Amino acid sequence: MLPSTEASEILKDKIKKIQTLAIIEKDNKVLLAMKKRGFGVGWWNGYGGKLIGDETIEEAMLRELKEESKIIGTKFNKRGVVNFFFEDSDSYIEMHIYEITDYIGEAEETEEMAPRWFDKSQIPLDQMWPADRQWLPLYFAGKNVEGSATFNGETNELIEANFKAVT
């Protein structure tokens, strides 16, 4: 993570795009989904996306979860915030990570996402965003996470990442 004075200098000229990510675990399994279209296509991920209008971060997270999986989240815990930067971009993503602890329904395939349950020991990290490969092990170890990652803006190759467990 960038030191606070350096970070504030870099961020002052960037547009912050707030996004959400919801992860469901049950019986030592994790629900992930293959992204079928749009940003991140071809990667396994949790469920989430951007805020619409004046909705809160939590409202956006629950809406995205329902739209992408047909699952209704009923209980959740915030587990972290991660910033994603793309070289030569005038914006960055501030992603708020949530653990869904209770829900209604079963995951269904949608136009955007194809769900699959994975054993926690067999999460396909090599088929996920390169930065996810670094912060998800902390998350699945029960830690809250914060940090940042910088990607090449054209190739989406990971250039630098720094994540840590927080209380």
C-alpha positions as CSV (number, residue, x, y, z in Angstrom):
1,M,0.0,0.0,0.0
2,L,1.2,3.5,-0.8
3,P,2.4,5.7,2.2
4,S,-0.4,8.1,3.0
5,T,1.3,11.3,1.7
6,E,2.4,9.6,-1.5
7,A,-1.1,8.0,-2.0
8,S,-3.0,11.3,-1.4
9,E,-0.8,13.0,-4.0
10,I,-1.4,10.3,-6.6
11,L,-5.1,10.0,-5.8
12,K,-5.9,13.7,-5.9
13,D,-6.1,13.8,-9.7
14,K,-7.9,10.5,-10.1
15,I,-11.6,9.7,-10.2
16,K,-12.6,7.1,-7.6
17,K,-15.0,4.4,-8.8
18,I,-16.5,2.6,-5.9
19,Q,-17.3,-1.1,-6.5
20,T,-18.3,-4.1,-4.4
21,L,-17.4,-7.8,-4.2
22,A,-19.4,-10.4,-2.3
23,I,-18.0,-13.8,-1.4
24,I,-20.2,-16.7,-0.1
25,E,-18.7,-19.6,1.8
26,K,-20.6,-22.6,3.0
27,D,-19.5,-26.0,4.5
28,N,-15.8,-25.3,3.6
29,K,-16.8,-24.4,0.0
30,V,-16.6,-21.1,-1.8
31,L,-19.1,-19.9,-4.4
32,L,-17.3,-18.2,-7.4
33,A,-18.6,-17.4,-10.8
34,M,-17.0,-17.3,-14.2
35,K,-17.4,-13.8,-15.7
36,K,-19.1,-14.3,-19.1
37,R,-19.0,-10.7,-20.4
38,G,-17.6,-7.3,-19.8
39,F,-14.7,-6.3,-17.5
40,G,-12.9,-9.4,-16.2
41,V,-14.4,-11.8,-18.8
42,G,-12.9,-15.3,-18.5
43,W,-11.8,-15.0,-14.8
44,W,-13.4,-16.6,-11.8
45,N,-14.5,-14.1,-9.2
46,G,-17.0,-13.3,-6.5
47,Y,-20.1,-11.2,-7.3
48,G,-20.2,-7.5,-7.4
49,G,-20.0,-4.3,-9.4
50,K,-20.5,-0.6,-9.3
51,L,-23.0,1.6,-7.4
52,I,-26.0,3.0,-9.2
53,G,-27.4,6.4,-8.4
54,D,-27.5,7.2,-4.7
55,E,-27.4,3.7,-3.4
56,T,-25.1,2.9,-0.5
57,I,-22.2,0.5,-0.9
58,E,-24.1,-2.2,0.9
59,E,-27.2,-1.7,-1.2
60,A,-25.1,-2.0,-4.4
61,M,-23.4,-5.2,-3.1
62,L,-26.7,-6.8,-2.3
63,R,-28.2,-5.7,-5.7
64,E,-25.3,-7.0,-7.7
65,L,-25.3,-10.3,-5.8
66,K,-29.0,-10.8,-6.6
67,E,-28.6,-9.6,-10.3
68,E,-25.6,-11.8,-11.0
69,S,-26.5,-15.0,-9.0
70,K,-30.3,-14.7,-8.0
71,I,-29.1,-15.1,-4.4
72,I,-30.6,-12.7,-1.8
73,G,-28.0,-11.8,0.9
74,T,-29.6,-11.5,4.3
75,K,-26.4,-11.1,6.6
76,F,-23.0,-9.9,5.7
77,N,-19.7,-8.6,7.1
78,K,-17.4,-6.1,5.6
79,R,-14.0,-7.7,5.2
80,G,-11.8,-5.1,3.5
81,V,-11.1,-2.4,0.9
82,V,-8.7,-2.8,-2.0
83,N,-7.7,-0.2,-4.5
84,F,-7.0,-1.1,-8.1
85,F,-5.0,1.2,-10.4
86,F,-4.5,0.9,-14.1
87,E,-1.5,2.8,-15.7
88,D,-2.5,5.8,-17.7
89,S,-6.0,5.8,-16.4
90,D,-7.7,8.9,-14.9
91,S,-9.6,6.7,-12.5
92,Y,-9.1,3.9,-10.0
93,I,-11.4,1.3,-8.4
94,E,-12.0,1.3,-4.6
95,M,-13.4,-2.2,-4.1
96,H,-15.3,-3.0,-0.9
97,I,-15.2,-6.7,0.0
98,Y,-18.0,-8.5,1.8
99,E,-18.5,-11.9,3.2
100,I,-22.1,-13.1,2.9
101,T,-22.9,-15.1,6.1
102,D,-26.5,-15.9,5.4
103,Y,-28.6,-15.8,2.2
104,I,-31.8,-17.0,0.5
105,G,-31.8,-19.0,-2.7
106,E,-29.4,-21.0,-4.8
107,A,-26.9,-19.6,-7.3
108,E,-28.2,-19.6,-10.9
109,E,-26.4,-18.8,-14.1
110,T,-27.1,-15.4,-15.5
111,E,-26.2,-13.5,-18.6
112,E,-23.1,-12.2,-16.9
113,M,-21.9,-15.0,-14.5
114,A,-21.8,-18.8,-14.4
115,P,-21.6,-20.1,-10.7
116,R,-19.6,-23.0,-9.3
117,W,-18.8,-24.1,-5.8
118,F,-15.2,-24.9,-5.0
119,D,-13.6,-26.6,-2.1
120,K,-11.6,-24.0,-0.2
121,S,-8.5,-26.1,-0.8
122,Q,-9.1,-26.1,-4.6
123,I,-9.9,-22.4,-5.4
124,P,-8.7,-21.8,-9.0
125,L,-6.4,-18.9,-8.1
126,D,-4.5,-19.3,-11.4
127,Q,-7.8,-18.5,-13.2
128,M,-8.5,-15.4,-11.2
129,W,-7.2,-11.8,-11.5
130,P,-3.4,-11.9,-10.6
131,A,-4.0,-9.5,-7.6
132,D,-6.7,-11.8,-6.2
133,R,-4.1,-14.6,-6.0
134,Q,-2.3,-12.4,-3.4
135,W,-5.2,-11.0,-1.2
136,L,-7.6,-14.0,-1.3
137,P,-5.4,-16.3,0.8
138,L,-5.4,-13.7,3.5
139,Y,-9.2,-13.4,3.3
140,F,-9.7,-17.2,3.4
141,A,-7.4,-17.4,6.4
142,G,-10.1,-15.3,8.2
143,K,-8.2,-12.0,8.0
144,N,-9.7,-8.6,6.9
145,V,-7.7,-7.2,4.0
146,E,-6.6,-3.9,2.7
147,G,-4.1,-2.9,0.0
148,S,-3.6,-1.9,-3.6
149,A,-2.6,-3.3,-7.0
150,T,-1.4,-1.6,-10.1
151,F,-2.0,-3.1,-13.5
152,N,-0.8,-2.3,-17.0
153,G,-3.7,-0.4,-18.6
154,E,-3.5,-2.1,-21.9
155,T,-2.7,-5.7,-21.0
156,N,-4.1,-5.9,-17.4
157,E,-0.8,-7.5,-16.4
158,L,-0.1,-7.0,-12.7
159,I,2.8,-4.6,-12.1
160,E,2.8,-4.2,-8.4
161,A,0.7,-5.3,-5.4
162,N,0.7,-4.8,-1.7
163,F,-1.9,-6.4,0.6
164,K,-2.0,-6.9,4.3
165,A,-4.2,-8.3,7.0
166,V,-5.9,-5.7,9.2
167,T,-8.1,-5.9,12.3
